[in-house]
Amino acid sequence: MPYEKGLIAIALALAVVFGTFAFALINARTMMALFRPVSDDEIVPGPGRRGSKSVALAVVLLHFLAWAVAGFVWLYLLADTRASAPDSTPLENARIVDGNK
């Protein structure tokens, strides 16, 4: 993968992460209602309009999928950069320069 396309993929994935986070903040009641069954009734959504739980679940899954994509692309670019780096072996160890003279 070319380095520029990798950076674009990371930027797009992080834009999705921030967008889904903004959705979660704006629709906090829906998110609280989504996680209430696993909270032992510690979470009590306040009064007001709640959105669809299926949309909230899709947003949560998309959020973590975008984090995973950004992370894997970052690691791929990191590995690709290391593989294309020049050899860092000291010249004496590479037997290019005789260090004993």
Buried (B, 14 or more C-beta within 10 A) or exposed (E): EEEEEBEEBBEBBBEBBEBBEEBBEEBEBBBBBBBBEEEEEEBEBEEEEBBEBEEBBEBBEBBEBBBEBBEEBBEEBEEBEEEEEEEEEEEEEEEEEEEEE
